[in-house]
Amino acid sequence: MYSSVVRLQNTFGYFTTVVFAVAAVIAFSDLFSPRTPSVGVLKATNVQVVRGRPHYYSSKKEEYAIIKFSLDADLSSLFTWNTKQLFVYVTAEWPSAGGSSGSGQNATNQAVIWDSIITAPSSDHLANLGPVAMKKLRRSAEGKSIDPSRGKLTLKNQRPKYQITHPSGKLAEQDDVVLRLHYNVQPWVGLLTWNQDVDLWNWKTLRNNLSKKFTLPAIKKKKATEEKKAGK
Amino acid sequence: MLSSLQNPRQAAAQLMNFGLILSTAFMMWKGLSVITDSPSPIVVVLSGSMEPAFQRGDLLLLWNRNLISETNVGEVVVYNVRGKDIPIVHRIVRKFGVGPEAKLLTKGDNNAADDTELYARGQDYLNRKDIVGSVIGYMPFVGYVTIMLSEHPWLKTVMLGIMGLVVVLQRE
């Protein structure tokens, strides 16, 4: 009855039960920490459309939009003891040429122009950084297990990480383009959460995360600008 | 201890017990598959391309229904490249169009470039049907056992042997 095999089994069974119970409690605790993210500024500051190739050996020419933007947001309330990282991203959204649907959550065209991984101090060691940047990052939160100040974002005339295009290759003079800020909270254990459209008890929705509509300019031509300069 | 082998009734009961455990596990897996509408509702992360969010061996719970909204940009999805049977966990970064024909582009958070190079020849974008599910739940490290098993196949034999021995030797 009480052989060592049975004892081993019982111990292991008890261990897994406890682990899963603790994990469930931690995951559930997310619901009780209020989330009050806010956006101060989100606007496109400088927009360009250039012609380029998708990769070096391609003969196809496509139009690429380079959207510089300014962002001021406070996402510090998203950092709790169960936050492993915060993934913040800005998308550009525009309706299709047919122009039936506006820029709702299901905008017809949506592309990430900039994103950022903000690790919590407890997951700094996992970040993909060089030794110098890693040292700096770890020193920035020495002795802290949660560092909400990392959620405060201030970007001025930020260059986009990604130049975006469209499968048709056409993007110049596109009307009704908007920028939208999103976030994704990655927990240590539990459910992944994104910014939600409605208030859910303790979790407030991310308001003001949409920029004003703007129009992409015509393709920037080198010759044209040179002529202008010469004319002046 | 081997007395159970001399008693065929007990041996048969133990075999049934073992079968019951296996079939329960199988039913739970398939049941979860029906609930989430995904052929494999739980996957193990095999690469570091989504670090620091997901490490090798982490367990992900998938959801493949579009109850509230379509699969959108920013969601982390598991997809299969056409013609290959390797599930990849990456984030959707571009979406053009709506419905099942929408063109989706993915990228790993930890990768510098998007996944165009990973897709099949002539495939520039994913469609909704290539996606096995969106990641909704996360449990670290638990799936590392399966990575160990696939990287060291002899462990499988050892484990099966131990399990069999335990079942045979166990009384009751």
Contacts between the chains, C-beta under 8 A, distances in Angstrom:
chain1	res1	chain2	res2	distance
A	1	B	171	7.3
A	3	B	1	7.9
A	3	B	169	7.9
A	5	B	166	5.9
A	5	B	169	6.8
A	5	B	170	7.1
A	6	B	170	7.4
A	9	B	166	7.6
A	23	B	139	6.6
A	54	B	116	7.8
A	84	B	52	7.2
A	84	B	53	6.9
A	85	B	52	5.7
A	85	B	53	5.8
A	87	B	53	7.1
A	87	B	74	7.9
A	87	B	91	7.8
A	87	B	109	6.8
A	89	B	74	6.0
A	91	B	73	5.7
A	91	B	74	7.5
A	96	B	97	7.0
A	101	B	98	7.2
A	105	B	69	6.0
A	105	B	72	7.0
A	106	B	69	6.4
A	106	B	70	5.9
A	106	B	72	7.3
A	106	B	98	6.1
A	108	B	96	7.4
A	108	B	97	6.2
A	108	B	98	5.9
A	109	B	95	7.4
A	109	B	96	5.1
A	109	B	97	7.6
A	110	B	72	7.2
A	110	B	73	4.6
A	110	B	94	6.9
A	110	B	95	4.8
A	110	B	96	7.9
A	111	B	73	7.3
A	111	B	93	7.0
A	111	B	94	4.3
A	111	B	95	7.6
A	112	B	73	6.3
A	112	B	74	7.5
A	112	B	93	4.3
A	112	B	94	6.8
A	115	B	93	7.8
A	115	B	109	7.8
A	117	B	52	6.7
A	117	B	53	7.7
A	117	B	109	6.1
A	119	B	52	5.7
A	123	B	52	5.4
A	126	B	51	6.0
A	126	B	52	3.6
A	126	B	55	7.1
A	127	B	52	5.3
A	128	B	51	6.1
A	128	B	52	7.1
A	128	B	110	5.4
A	162	B	93	7.3
A	164	B	94	7.2
A	166	B	96	6.4
A	167	B	96	5.5
A	167	B	103	5.7
A	167	B	124	7.4
A	167	B	125	7.1
A	182	B	73	7.9
A	182	B	74	5.2
A	184	B	74	6.0
A	184	B	76	7.8
A	186	B	53	4.6
A	186	B	138	7.2
A	187	B	138	6.2
A	188	B	140	6.8
A	189	B	138	6.5
A	189	B	139	5.7
A	189	B	140	6.3
A	190	B	137	6.9
A	190	B	138	6.6
A	191	B	136	5.9
A	191	B	137	5.4
A	191	B	138	7.6
A	192	B	76	7.0
A	192	B	135	6.0
A	192	B	136	5.9
A	192	B	137	7.1
A	192	B	138	6.1
A	194	B	74	6.3
A	194	B	75	7.7
